[in-house]
């Protein structure tokens, strides 16, 4: 991820300094970037002159302190609060006072990362999606003390590098990781009720999604999906909307993590025809997606348009949750949620209660 982010800004014309604690990663960084650029060259996405110029803009340094001087620093180190804080503490005294310290965290509080720094207002979240050179979305995260100037600089540089930047507040999961939970969770609820993973996926593909929820879990890795779900569940007080389903935990315990282990929920099984109630499956999952998006919207700091755009760009969804709601109609979505809540087992009670904006 870190090298991909470096490539994004080097391609945009910026001199970039990069480092890694692993000597091997530093030693082959330029070769790895060259290989990535060669693929773009082969596709006609860049010229050989652009490739060469991009590579000349990358300087690999041995120590994190050698990143200075820089006006924007983006860390993509391990998702551990103390590690990210240590990197920023080491760099802050060496940087210009107006330098922006950006974290690429997908799960940690940006305010917590900024805590203890001399200039916490210079810390923002810049959450890129993998692979960074390809994915257009960047979530720009402001914590309560973030400087408007720091936000403006981070946005300008990311947009100048060709990214679509969507602002969001410093809340668990930001936009995409939070609002995506029902895509997986409602599929797992259906699995718990006796439906097969293959037919659930087939229903969502028939509804226009490039990958069904289980194929997406298999692509990401069940272990990664479980970690994200458990993290968000803990951050949201264990609310049933973020229930950690037993089937996902069992999949990880078995080691059937998806493509990377050769076996997952649906990988490598062939696809099946959509079931006769495909429309109902898609409605249920999209109603849950729309409701979670409405809960996030009710908390402030985001827009419906921003949420829809983030979900489409971050997950390649065919439509955002509010667009899906409009497609089905408010009344149908409300009725679906009410029926699901009435039938919910004890461990899922309150999961389907409508968000304030969704109430009649």
C-alpha positions as a Markdown table, in Angstrom:
| # | Residue | x | y | z |
|---|---|---|---|---|
| 1 | Unk | 0.0 | 0.0 | 0.0 |
| 2 | Unk | 2.8 | 2.5 | 0.9 |
| 3 | Unk | 4.6 | 2.0 | -2.4 |
| 4 | Unk | 1.3 | 2.3 | -4.3 |
| 5 | Unk | 0.6 | 5.7 | -2.6 |
| 6 | Unk | 4.2 | 6.8 | -3.4 |
| 7 | Unk | 3.5 | 5.8 | -7.0 |
| 8 | Unk | 0.3 | 7.9 | -7.1 |
| 9 | Unk | 2.1 | 11.1 | -6.1 |
| 10 | Unk | 5.3 | 10.4 | -8.2 |
| 11 | Unk | 3.1 | 9.9 | -11.3 |
| 12 | Unk | 1.4 | 13.3 | -10.4 |
| 13 | Unk | 4.8 | 15.0 | -10.7 |
| 14 | Unk | 5.8 | 15.3 | -7.0 |
| 15 | Unk | 9.2 | 14.3 | -5.6 |
| 16 | Unk | 8.6 | 11.5 | -3.2 |
| 17 | Unk | 10.7 | 10.1 | -0.4 |
| 18 | Unk | 9.7 | 6.6 | 0.9 |
| 19 | Unk | 11.0 | 4.2 | 3.5 |
| 20 | Unk | 10.3 | 1.0 | 5.2 |
| 21 | Unk | 11.7 | -0.7 | 8.4 |
| 22 | Unk | 12.5 | -3.8 | 6.3 |
| 23 | Unk | 15.8 | -3.4 | 4.5 |
| 24 | Unk | 14.6 | -5.8 | 1.7 |
| 25 | Unk | 11.5 | -3.7 | 1.1 |
| 26 | Unk | 13.7 | -0.6 | 0.7 |
| 27 | Unk | 16.1 | -2.4 | -1.6 |
| 28 | Unk | 13.6 | -3.6 | -4.1 |
| 29 | Unk | 11.1 | -0.7 | -3.9 |
| 30 | Unk | 12.3 | 0.9 | -7.1 |
| 31 | Unk | 12.2 | -2.4 | -9.0 |
| 32 | Unk | 8.6 | -3.1 | -7.7 |
| 33 | Unk | 7.5 | 0.4 | -8.8 |
| 34 | Unk | 9.2 | -0.1 | -12.2 |
| 35 | Unk | 7.3 | -3.4 | -12.6 |
| 36 | Unk | 4.0 | -1.7 | -11.8 |
| 37 | Unk | 4.7 | 1.1 | -14.2 |
| 38 | Unk | 5.7 | -1.4 | -16.9 |
| 39 | Unk | 2.1 | -2.8 | -16.7 |
| 40 | Unk | 0.7 | 0.7 | -17.3 |
| 41 | Unk | 3.1 | 1.2 | -20.2 |
| 42 | Unk | 2.0 | -2.1 | -21.7 |
| 43 | Unk | -1.7 | -1.0 | -21.5 |
| 44 | Unk | -1.0 | 2.3 | -23.1 |
| 45 | Unk | -1.8 | 4.2 | -19.9 |
| 46 | Unk | 1.5 | 6.0 | -19.9 |
| 47 | Unk | 4.5 | 6.7 | -22.1 |
| 48 | Unk | 8.0 | 5.4 | -21.6 |
| 49 | Unk | 9.1 | 9.0 | -20.9 |
| 50 | Unk | 6.4 | 9.3 | -18.2 |
| 51 | Unk | 7.5 | 6.0 | -16.7 |
| 52 | Unk | 11.1 | 7.2 | -16.5 |
| 53 | Unk | 10.2 | 10.5 | -15.1 |
| 54 | Unk | 8.0 | 8.9 | -12.4 |
| 55 | Unk | 10.9 | 6.6 | -11.3 |
| 56 | Unk | 13.3 | 9.6 | -11.1 |
| 57 | Unk | 10.9 | 11.2 | -8.6 |
| 58 | Unk | 11.2 | 8.4 | -6.1 |
| 59 | Unk | 13.9 | 8.5 | -3.5 |
| 60 | Unk | 14.1 | 5.6 | -1.1 |
| 61 | Unk | 15.7 | 6.6 | 2.3 |
| 62 | Unk | 17.0 | 4.4 | 5.1 |
| 63 | Unk | 15.3 | 6.0 | 8.1 |
| 64 | Unk | 11.9 | 7.5 | 8.8 |
| 65 | Unk | 13.7 | 10.7 | 9.9 |
| 66 | Unk | 15.1 | 11.1 | 6.4 |
| 67 | Unk | 11.6 | 11.7 | 5.0 |
| 68 | Unk | 12.0 | 15.3 | 6.2 |
| 69 | Unk | 11.7 | 17.9 | 4.8 |
| 70 | Unk | 8.3 | 17.2 | 3.3 |
| 71 | Unk | 5.0 | 19.1 | 3.3 |
| 72 | Unk | 2.8 | 16.0 | 3.2 |
| 73 | Unk | 3.7 | 12.8 | 5.0 |
| 74 | Unk | 1.5 | 9.7 | 4.6 |
| 75 | Unk | 2.1 | 6.7 | 6.8 |
| 76 | Unk | 0.9 | 3.2 | 5.8 |
| 77 | Unk | 2.5 | 1.3 | 8.6 |
| 78 | Unk | 1.0 | -1.5 | 10.7 |
| 79 | Unk | -2.6 | -0.9 | 12.0 |
| 80 | Unk | -1.3 | -0.4 | 15.6 |
| 81 | Unk | -1.9 | 2.9 | 17.4 |
| 82 | Unk | 1.4 | 3.0 | 19.2 |
| 83 | Unk | 3.3 | 2.3 | 15.9 |
| 84 | Unk | 1.6 | 5.1 | 14.0 |
| 85 | Unk | 2.0 | 7.5 | 17.0 |
| 86 | Unk | 5.7 | 6.7 | 17.2 |
| 87 | Unk | 6.3 | 7.5 | 13.5 |
| 88 | Unk | 4.6 | 10.9 | 13.7 |
| 89 | Unk | 6.4 | 11.7 | 17.0 |
| 90 | Unk | 9.7 | 11.0 | 15.3 |
| 91 | Unk | 8.9 | 13.1 | 12.2 |
| 92 | Unk | 7.0 | 16.1 | 13.7 |
| 93 | Unk | 10.0 | 18.0 | 15.1 |
| 94 | Unk | 11.8 | 17.7 | 11.7 |
| 95 | Unk | 9.0 | 18.9 | 9.5 |
| 96 | Unk | 8.0 | 22.5 | 8.6 |
| 97 | Unk | 5.3 | 23.8 | 11.0 |
| 98 | Unk | 2.6 | 23.7 | 8.2 |
| 99 | Unk | 3.5 | 20.1 | 7.1 |
| 100 | Unk | 0.5 | 17.7 | 7.1 |
| 101 | Unk | 0.8 | 14.3 | 8.8 |
| 102 | Unk | -1.7 | 12.0 | 7.1 |
| 103 | Unk | -2.6 | 8.5 | 8.3 |
| 104 | Unk | -3.8 | 5.9 | 5.9 |
| 105 | Unk | -5.5 | 4.0 | 8.7 |
| 106 | Unk | -8.7 | 2.2 | 7.9 |
| 107 | Unk | -9.8 | 1.4 | 11.4 |
| 108 | Unk | -8.1 | 3.6 | 14.1 |
| 109 | Unk | -9.2 | 6.9 | 15.4 |
| 110 | Unk | -7.4 | 9.8 | 13.7 |
| 111 | Unk | -7.8 | 11.9 | 16.9 |
| 112 | Unk | -6.1 | 9.1 | 18.9 |
| 113 | Unk | -3.2 | 9.0 | 16.5 |
| 114 | Unk | -2.8 | 12.8 | 16.8 |
| 115 | Unk | -2.9 | 12.8 | 20.6 |
| 116 | Unk | 0.3 | 13.8 | 22.3 |
| 117 | Unk | 1.8 | 15.6 | 19.2 |
| 118 | Unk | 2.8 | 19.3 | 19.5 |
| 119 | Unk | 0.7 | 20.1 | 16.4 |
| 120 | Unk | -2.3 | 17.7 | 16.5 |
| 121 | Unk | -4.2 | 20.0 | 14.1 |
| 122 | Unk | -1.9 | 19.0 | 11.3 |
| 123 | Unk | -3.0 | 15.4 | 11.5 |
| 124 | Unk | -5.6 | 14.2 | 9.0 |
| 125 | Unk | -6.8 | 10.8 | 7.7 |
| 126 | Unk | -6.1 | 10.0 | 4.0 |
| 127 | Unk | -7.5 | 6.6 | 3.5 |
| 128 | Unk | -6.5 | 5.1 | 0.1 |
| 129 | Unk | -8.0 | 1.9 | -1.2 |
| 130 | Unk | -6.0 | -1.0 | -2.5 |
| 131 | Unk | -4.5 | -0.9 | -5.1 |
| 132 | Unk | -3.8 | 2.8 | -4.5 |
| 133 | Unk | -2.7 | 3.6 | -8.1 |
| 134 | Unk | -5.9 | 2.1 | -9.5 |
| 135 | Unk | -8.7 | 2.9 | -7.0 |
| 136 | Unk | -10.0 | 6.4 | -7.4 |
| 137 | Unk | -11.5 | 6.9 | -3.9 |
| 138 | Unk | -9.7 | 8.6 | -1.0 |
| 139 | Unk | -11.5 | 9.2 | 2.3 |
| 140 | Unk | -10.4 | 12.5 | 3.9 |
| 141 | Unk | -10.9 | 12.3 | 7.6 |
| 142 | Unk | -10.9 | 15.3 | 9.9 |
| 143 | Unk | -10.7 | 14.8 | 13.7 |
| 144 | Unk | -12.3 | 17.6 | 15.9 |
| 145 | Unk | -9.0 | 19.6 | 16.1 |
| 146 | Unk | -7.9 | 19.3 | 12.5 |
| 147 | Unk | -6.8 | 22.5 | 10.9 |
| 148 | Unk | -8.8 | 23.7 | 7.9 |
| 149 | Unk | -5.5 | 24.5 | 6.2 |
| 150 | Unk | -4.2 | 21.0 | 6.7 |
| 151 | Unk | -7.4 | 19.6 | 5.3 |
| 152 | Unk | -7.3 | 21.9 | 2.3 |
| 153 | Unk | -3.7 | 20.9 | 1.5 |
| 154 | Unk | -4.4 | 17.2 | 1.8 |
| 155 | Unk | -7.4 | 17.5 | -0.5 |
| 156 | Unk | -5.6 | 19.7 | -3.0 |
| 157 | Unk | -2.7 | 17.3 | -3.3 |
| 158 | Unk | -4.9 | 14.1 | -3.5 |
| 159 | Unk | -7.2 | 15.6 | -6.0 |
| 160 | Unk | -4.3 | 16.9 | -8.0 |
| 161 | Unk | -3.1 | 13.3 | -8.2 |
| 162 | Unk | -6.3 | 12.3 | -9.8 |
| 163 | Unk | -8.2 | 11.0 | -6.8 |
| 164 | Unk | -11.9 | 11.6 | -5.9 |
| 165 | Unk | -11.7 | 12.9 | -2.3 |
| 166 | Unk | -14.7 | 12.5 | -0.1 |
| 167 | Unk | -14.7 | 14.1 | 3.4 |
| 168 | Unk | -15.9 | 12.2 | 6.4 |
| 169 | Unk | -15.7 | 12.6 | 10.2 |
| 170 | Unk | -13.5 | 10.6 | 12.5 |
| 171 | Unk | -15.9 | 7.8 | 13.3 |
| 172 | Unk | -15.4 | 4.0 | 13.3 |
| 173 | Unk | -15.1 | 2.6 | 9.8 |
| 174 | Unk | -15.3 | 6.1 | 8.2 |
| 175 | Unk | -17.7 | 5.7 | 5.3 |
| 176 | Unk | -16.9 | 2.6 | 3.2 |
| 177 | Unk | -15.8 | 0.1 | 5.9 |
| 178 | Unk | -18.8 | 1.0 | 8.1 |
| 179 | Unk | -21.5 | 1.2 | 5.4 |
| 180 | Unk | -20.3 | -2.0 | 3.8 |
| 181 | Unk | -20.9 | -4.2 | 6.8 |
| 182 | Unk | -24.5 | -5.0 | 5.9 |
| 183 | Unk | -23.4 | -6.3 | 2.5 |
| 184 | Unk | -21.5 | -9.1 | 4.3 |
| 185 | Unk | -23.5 | -9.2 | 7.5 |
| 186 | Unk | -26.9 | -9.6 | 5.9 |
| 187 | Unk | -25.5 | -12.3 | 3.6 |
| 188 | Unk | -24.2 | -14.1 | 6.7 |
| 189 | Unk | -27.6 | -13.8 | 8.4 |
| 190 | Unk | -29.2 | -15.4 | 5.3 |
| 191 | Unk | -26.6 | -18.2 | 5.5 |
| 192 | Unk | -27.5 | -18.6 | 9.2 |
| 193 | Unk | -31.1 | -19.1 | 8.1 |
| 194 | Unk | -30.1 | -21.9 | 5.7 |
| 195 | Unk | -29.5 | -20.2 | 2.4 |
| 196 | Unk | -26.4 | -21.2 | 0.5 |
| 197 | Unk | -23.6 | -18.8 | -0.1 |
| 198 | Unk | -23.6 | -19.5 | -3.8 |
| 199 | Unk | -27.3 | -18.6 | -4.3 |
| 200 | Unk | -27.0 | -15.5 | -2.2 |
| 201 | Unk | -24.0 | -14.4 | -4.4 |
| 202 | Unk | -26.0 | -15.3 | -7.5 |
| 203 | Unk | -28.9 | -13.1 | -6.4 |
| 204 | Unk | -26.6 | -10.1 | -5.9 |
| 205 | Unk | -24.8 | -10.6 | -9.2 |
| 206 | Unk | -28.2 | -10.7 | -10.9 |
| 207 | Unk | -29.0 | -7.3 | -9.1 |
| 208 | Unk | -25.9 | -5.8 | -10.9 |
| 209 | Unk | -23.1 | -6.3 | -8.3 |
| 210 | Unk | -19.8 | -7.4 | -9.8 |
| 211 | Unk | -19.1 | -9.7 | -6.9 |
| 212 | Unk | -21.5 | -11.2 | -4.4 |
| 213 | Unk | -20.8 | -10.8 | -0.7 |
| 214 | Unk | -19.2 | -14.2 | -0.2 |
| 215 | Unk | -17.0 | -13.8 | -3.4 |
| 216 | Unk | -16.0 | -10.4 | -2.0 |
| 217 | Unk | -15.1 | -12.0 | 1.4 |
| 218 | Unk | -13.1 | -14.6 | -0.5 |
| 219 | Unk | -11.3 | -11.9 | -2.4 |
| 220 | Unk | -10.4 | -9.8 | 0.6 |
| 221 | Unk | -9.8 | -12.8 | 2.9 |
| 222 | Unk | -12.1 | -14.0 | 5.6 |
| 223 | Unk | -9.5 | -13.2 | 8.2 |
| 224 | Unk | -9.3 | -9.6 | 7.0 |
| 225 | Unk | -13.1 | -9.3 | 6.9 |
| 226 | Unk | -13.4 | -10.8 | 10.4 |
| 227 | Unk | -10.8 | -8.4 | 11.9 |
| 228 | Unk | -12.6 | -5.4 | 10.3 |
| 229 | Unk | -16.0 | -6.7 | 11.6 |
| 230 | Unk | -14.7 | -7.4 | 15.1 |
| 231 | Unk | -13.0 | -4.0 | 15.2 |
| 232 | Unk | -16.1 | -2.1 | 14.1 |
| 233 | Unk | -18.3 | -4.1 | 16.4 |
| 234 | Unk | -16.1 | -3.2 | 19.4 |
| 235 | Unk | -16.0 | 0.4 | 18.4 |
| 236 | Unk | -19.9 | 0.5 | 18.1 |
| 237 | Unk | -20.5 | -1.1 | 21.4 |
| 238 | Unk | -21.4 | -4.5 | 20.1 |
| 239 | Unk | -24.6 | -3.3 | 18.4 |
| 240 | Unk | -26.4 | -6.0 | 16.6 |
| 241 | Unk | -26.0 | -4.1 | 13.3 |
| 242 | Unk | -22.4 | -5.1 | 13.6 |
| 243 | Unk | -22.9 | -8.7 | 14.8 |
| 244 | Unk | -20.0 | -11.0 | 14.3 |
| 245 | Unk | -21.5 | -14.1 | 12.8 |
| 246 | Unk | -20.4 | -17.5 | 13.8 |
| 247 | Unk | -20.0 | -18.7 | 10.2 |
| 248 | Unk | -17.4 | -16.1 | 9.5 |
| 249 | Unk | -15.4 | -17.0 | 12.7 |
| 250 | Unk | -15.7 | -20.7 | 11.8 |
| 251 | Unk | -14.3 | -20.0 | 8.3 |
| 252 | Unk | -11.3 | -18.3 | 9.7 |
| 253 | Unk | -10.8 | -21.1 | 12.3 |
| 254 | Unk | -10.8 | -23.7 | 9.5 |
| 255 | Unk | -8.2 | -21.7 | 7.6 |
| 256 | Unk | -10.5 | -21.4 | 4.5 |
| 257 | Unk | -9.8 | -17.8 | 4.0 |
| 258 | Unk | -10.6 | -17.5 | 0.3 |
| 259 | Unk | -8.5 | -17.1 | -2.8 |
| 260 | Unk | -5.2 | -16.8 | -0.8 |
| 261 | Unk | -5.7 | -20.3 | 0.7 |
| 262 | Unk | -7.4 | -21.8 | -2.3 |
| 263 | Unk | -10.8 | -22.4 | -0.6 |
| 264 | Unk | -13.4 | -20.0 | 0.8 |
| 265 | Unk | -17.2 | -19.6 | 1.0 |
| 266 | Unk | -17.6 | -19.9 | -2.7 |
| 267 | Unk | -14.1 | -20.1 | -4.1 |
| 268 | Unk | -13.3 | -22.2 | -6.2 |
| 269 | Unk | -16.9 | -23.5 | -6.7 |
| 270 | Unk | -18.6 | -22.6 | -10.0 |
| 271 | Unk | -21.4 | -20.1 | -9.8 |
| 272 | Unk | -25.1 | -21.2 | -9.7 |
| 273 | Unk | -28.2 | -19.8 | -11.4 |
| 274 | Unk | -30.0 | -17.0 | -9.4 |
| 275 | Unk | -32.7 | -18.4 | -7.1 |
| 276 | Unk | -36.3 | -17.6 | -7.8 |
| 277 | Unk | -36.4 | -15.1 | -4.9 |
| 278 | Unk | -33.3 | -13.2 | -6.0 |
| 279 | Unk | -35.2 | -9.9 | -6.0 |
| 280 | Unk | -36.1 | -10.4 | -2.3 |
| 281 | Unk | -32.6 | -11.3 | -1.3 |
| 282 | Unk | -31.3 | -8.2 | -3.1 |
| 283 | Unk | -34.0 | -6.0 | -1.5 |
| 284 | Unk | -33.1 | -7.3 | 2.0 |
| 285 | Unk | -29.4 | -6.7 | 1.6 |
| 286 | Unk | -29.9 | -3.3 | 0.0 |
| 287 | Unk | -32.4 | -2.2 | 2.6 |
| 288 | Unk | -29.9 | -3.0 | 5.3 |
| 289 | Unk | -27.2 | -1.1 | 3.4 |
| 290 | Unk | -29.5 | 1.9 | 3.0 |
| 291 | Unk | -30.4 | 1.8 | 6.7 |
| 292 | Unk | -26.7 | 1.8 | 7.8 |
| 293 | Unk | -26.0 | 4.7 | 5.5 |
| 294 | Unk | -28.9 | 6.6 | 7.0 |
| 295 | Unk | -27.6 | 6.0 | 10.5 |
| 296 | Unk | -24.2 | 7.4 | 9.4 |
| 297 | Unk | -25.9 | 10.4 | 7.7 |
| 298 | Unk | -27.9 | 11.1 | 10.9 |
| 299 | Unk | -24.7 | 11.5 | 12.8 |
| 300 | Unk | -23.6 | 14.4 | 10.6 |
| 301 | Unk | -20.4 | 15.3 | 8.8 |
| 302 | Unk | -21.3 | 13.4 | 5.6 |
| 303 | Unk | -23.8 | 13.8 | 2.7 |
| 304 | Unk | -26.0 | 11.2 | 1.0 |
| 305 | Unk | -24.2 | 12.0 | -2.3 |
| 306 | Unk | -20.8 | 11.5 | -0.7 |
| 307 | Unk | -21.8 | 8.2 | 0.8 |
| 308 | Unk | -23.2 | 6.9 | -2.5 |
| 309 | Unk | -20.1 | 8.0 | -4.4 |
| 310 | Unk | -17.8 | 6.5 | -1.8 |
| 311 | Unk | -19.5 | 3.1 | -1.9 |
| 312 | Unk | -19.5 | 3.0 | -5.7 |
| 313 | Unk | -15.8 | 4.0 | -6.0 |
| 314 | Unk | -14.5 | 2.1 | -2.9 |
| 315 | Unk | -16.3 | -1.2 | -3.6 |
| 316 | Unk | -17.3 | -1.0 | -7.3 |
| 317 | Unk | -21.0 | -1.2 | -6.3 |
| 318 | Unk | -23.4 | -0.5 | -9.1 |
| 319 | Unk | -25.3 | 2.0 | -7.0 |
| 320 | Unk | -25.0 | 3.7 | -3.6 |
| 321 | Unk | -27.2 | 2.8 | -0.7 |
| 322 | Unk | -29.4 | 6.0 | -1.1 |
| 323 | Unk | -29.7 | 5.3 | -4.8 |
| 324 | Unk | -30.8 | 1.7 | -4.0 |
| 325 | Unk | -33.3 | 3.1 | -1.5 |
| 326 | Unk | -34.8 | 5.4 | -4.1 |
| 327 | Unk | -34.9 | 2.5 | -6.6 |
| 328 | Unk | -36.9 | 0.3 | -4.2 |
| 329 | Unk | -39.0 | 3.2 | -2.7 |
| 330 | Unk | -39.0 | 4.3 | 0.9 |
| 331 | Unk | -42.2 | 2.4 | 1.8 |
| 332 | Unk | -40.8 | -0.9 | 0.5 |
| 333 | Unk | -37.5 | -0.4 | 2.3 |
| 334 | Unk | -39.3 | 0.5 | 5.6 |
| 335 | Unk | -41.6 | -2.5 | 5.3 |
| 336 | Unk | -38.6 | -4.8 | 4.6 |
| 337 | Unk | -36.8 | -3.5 | 7.7 |
| 338 | Unk | -39.9 | -3.9 | 9.9 |
| 339 | Unk | -40.5 | -7.5 | 8.8 |
| 340 | Unk | -36.9 | -8.3 | 9.4 |
| 341 | Unk | -37.0 | -6.8 | 12.9 |
| 342 | Unk | -40.2 | -8.6 | 13.7 |
| 343 | Unk | -38.6 | -12.0 | 12.7 |
| 344 | Unk | -35.1 | -11.3 | 14.1 |
| 345 | Unk | -33.7 | -13.9 | 16.5 |
| 346 | Unk | -32.7 | -12.7 | 20.0 |
| 347 | Unk | -29.1 | -12.0 | 19.1 |
| 348 | Unk | -30.2 | -9.7 | 16.2 |
| 349 | Unk | -33.0 | -7.8 | 17.9 |
| 350 | Unk | -32.7 | -4.0 | 17.2 |
| 351 | Unk | -30.5 | -4.8 | 14.1 |
| 352 | Unk | -33.2 | -3.5 | 11.7 |
| 353 | Unk | -34.5 | -0.5 | 13.6 |
| 354 | Unk | -34.7 | 2.4 | 11.1 |
| 355 | Unk | -32.3 | 5.3 | 11.3 |
| 356 | Unk | -33.9 | 8.7 | 12.2 |
| 357 | Unk | -33.9 | 9.9 | 8.5 |
| 358 | Unk | -35.5 | 6.6 | 7.5 |
| 359 | Unk | -38.5 | 6.7 | 9.9 |
| 360 | Unk | -41.9 | 7.6 | 8.5 |
